[in-house]
């Protein structure tokens, strides 16, 4: 486990997100109800960056096509909840967003990007 | 393009190209939704579906109206619709509203409809937030569309028994009571 310091807690107030580019990696931190979550910064739908993504409750809303991901586990919520099962090619669009373990130590957010 | 029309928006602090991207995506979503709602409406048959059909028709036509109202503003600001309609569909700002696997499943159809409207509500809320107090014309347009999208959501939500919407039938299908004044080419 290789933890990397990304931010101070106060940089991500409840209901907000913050996007980071770390070399070739991108990460987005989201604060839902006082809990901070770390997710991969690229939307798996069309590989667009999640910079500027908005939180609607516990759902991270991609600014490009409004695909929504549960910050707790990265699962796609919308449009997976309405995409028809008989069009299997659509399932490729609604793959989950990778999540990363985090630790908050003395007001600092550390993320394991390995 | 309106040279000063764009300049005043830039000077108000808005990144016009970012705004244009949002407007083109919104227009794409309206256009594709009009297409998908046509399919949903055609399939709304039988005892439950017949009542739903009228509401889908209102939303379908009003979404087309939103496309028509957005387009002039895109060009005024120096933007353009994609030359290739396939590219336009790809940049549409909301997921496609596919007909459910079982078209007789009215609840599944209603979920498609209500989620599509919720995506639209989020889209225009963002545009309103971005333009409020800065780009008065785009704000006014986006707010008018938002009014109608909120009503659409409420109609479908009511069908899912999530609560009464206060909805009454439009006088004629797809009247667009809020957006109509932006459709200057359609007003006789």
Interface residues (C-beta under 8 A of the other chain):
Chain A: X54 X56 X61 X63 X64 X65 X66 X67 X78 X79 X81 X82 X83 X84 X85 X86 X87 X90 X93
Chain B: X25 X92 X93 X94 X95 X96 X97 X98 X99 X100 X101 X108 X111 X112 X115 X119 X122 X123 X126
